[in-house]
Amino acid sequence: MADDRDSQLLVKFDDLLRIFVDAETPDEKIGPEMEKFGVVRANLRPVTYEGRESVLTIFDALERDHGWQKEAEFTGGPALMLRGSLGTVTLEPGCQLELSGSASDTVHLVDHELREHVAQITPISRELGLTWLGLGFHPLARREDLAWVPKKRYPIMRKYLPTRGAHALDMMLRTSTVQANFDFINEVDAMRKMRVSMALTPLVTAMFANSPWKEGKRHDGLSYRARVWLDMDPDRSGLVPNLWRANSTYADYAEWALDVPMFLIKRNGETIDNTGQTFRTFWREGRDGHRATFSDWEAHLNTLFPEVRLKRTIEVRGADSQRLELASALVALWTGIFYDTRALSASEALVDGWTFAECQAVRDQLWIHGLRTPFRGTTFVELAEKVVSIARDGLMARAKQNAQGFDESVYLKPLEDLVARGLTPAEELLELQGERSLEDFLRASPPGLV
């Protein structure tokens, strides 16, 4: 898309759909996102934004040793991102470190990127005495223990979101996830993938439940991150109800997004607070003399946090952060479902008849029970086995082999093993912890990623 479109005014409704139409492609790229918490091994204190044991020190090492380039939000501003051959390294509000990988053709390449990223941060992590935790919720820190990243929109979000949900600040500061982005060929293909992934997301969230601790103690469930998202601004999160019709369209997603309140707009590097104004109202009436542009709309779409998000890609967002093997398994699972015609059809058949109401309701239980969650006369264990089988068939049909002759289904193995035992990653961690204290367990973890 041409850069001069960014400042163009949004005149008619079809202008809102242009971002989706222009993104249509047959390419079938895969874009991973992996977040993680850093802690100092000696005292298990969270990493800070600046100082010796900080994300800025990590940035300096990646720039010095691996050619990454720092970027700021504005000229002369603090570094908030790195750009390099593996994609970008960014920061979530509580200093969670995130790799957003480049668009890859295969899960093999995704797995390589994730491993290379961890390999790059491991030497400086050893030097600083840091451990990285691939968990969905910070196992030790209280909100006040975490440093805020100095990004312009965060103070506005920090003020507004708690008025919409008691766990909003926990979402910002204390959660981490692994996500993946996928292409769509056209509107029909995009809506098929959105409907299937919306229906399957509660099940996938349960399969990847991986946050059994809160503030140093075992809580009553398996994914506290999933618990947090039940109480975090219902306007912009959850399962998008507009998309559960068989003939849903880009317009249905746009209509939902138009009625979500905004945070801010940017003009000439400055932020203008219009918190609480829906994009529909901003589009119709403006704000302080400013009118809605294409870049305003794109920025707004990036501040929506549904379980599956439509932008220039389809972004699946429902899983806790994971150790490396399971991060790749999450990517492989969705790749197998989305990028094989028969697998996508089989997934549609599986979720046929599942309603928005029942999928929304089961979210209240899955964070507690994981794969033991009851659903439609069975449990998530049986459904998980079916979904993994569908994904495996899809990956085998893609027949994308690595140098050793393995297709992409090899990355499902750790997930298959857990599902076969009826376990979530959280329950596996609790098994590994045994009688050790949480602190001793985390200190014994490698510096790369738990």
C-alpha positions, 0 to 999 in steps of 0.5 A: 500500500502506498505511503501517501494513503496514510494521510488520506481522509476516510470518506466512505464506508468502503475506505474502512475495508481497504486495509483488508482488501489490499492485504489479500494474497495467496502467499500463505506466510506465517508470522510468529510473535513470542513474548516472555518475562525476564527475571534476575536469577539471584533475587527473581526481581523483574527486569527493568526498562533501564539500568544494568539488568534491563531490556535496554541492556539487552537491546545494546547487546543485540545491536552490538553483537548481532546488527539489530538497529534501535528505533524510537517512537519519535525523534530523540525518544527512548528506544522501544524497538529493534529491527533486524534480520529476524524481524523486530524485537519490541516491548510490552508495557511491563518490559516483556520482551517480544520477538515479532518474527519475519513473514516465513514460508514454513514452520521450519523457518519459524522454529529457526527464528524463535531458536535463533532469537533465544540463542542471541539473548542467551549470552547477555542473559548469562552475563547479567544473571537473567532467566526468561520465562515463557509463561502466560502470567508473571509467576511472582511479580505484583503490579507495583514491582514492574517497570512501565515502558515509556511508550506514549499511549501507555499512560492513556491506556493505564488511566482508561482501561481500569475503568473498563475492567479490574484486571486491565493493568494485569493484562498490560503488565503481567501477561505474556502470549505466543501468537501467530499471523496468517494470510488470507486469499480473499474475503471468503477465505478470511471469514472462514478462517476468522469463524473457525479460529474464533470457535476453536480459540477457547479450546486452544487456550485450554490446550496451551494453558501455562500460567498456574502461579500468581504472586509466588503461589499456586492459584485455583486454575491453570491459566491466570492469563485467560482469567485476566482476559475475562475482566479486561474491557469487553468493548475491545476483547473476547470473541467478536459476535458479528463474525459468527454468521456463515455469511459474515464479511469484512464489513461486519468486523469493521462495524464492530471496530467502529463502536470500540472507544479509541485511545488517541490520535497522532498528529505531527508526532504529538498525541491527542487524547480522545479516549472514550470516543468511538471511531464511528463518532470520530469518523463522523464528527472529528476531534478538535478539528482533526478528521479521521485518516487511513492511518488513524483507522489502522492504528485503531485496529491495532488497539483492539484485542479480540481473541482473533484479530483482523488487520493486514493478517489474521492474528490468533491471540488466545495462547499463554506464552510457552517454552520454545518447543510449544511456541512452535507447536502453537504456530504449527497447529494453526498453520496446519488448520489454515493452510490446507483446504481439507484441514480447514474444511474439517475444522469447519465441520468440527465447529459446525453449530458451535454458538457464540454464547456457548463458546463465550460461556466456556471461557469462564471455566477453561482457565480453571480446568484446562483440558478437563473443561466440559463442552457439548457433552464431552471434554476438551481432551477429546476435542483437542485430540481431533484438532491436533489430528486435523492439523497434523493431516494439514501439515503432512499435506503441505509436505514442506520438508526440512533438510532432514526430510521431516515435514512440519508436523514434527513440531506438533509432537510435544503438544500431541504428547501432552494431549495424549496424557490429558495435560496442559503445559501448566500441569506439566510444569507443576509436575516438574516443580514437584516439592521444590519452592517456586523460587528454587524451581525458577532459579534452576531454569536455563537462562534461555526460556523456561 
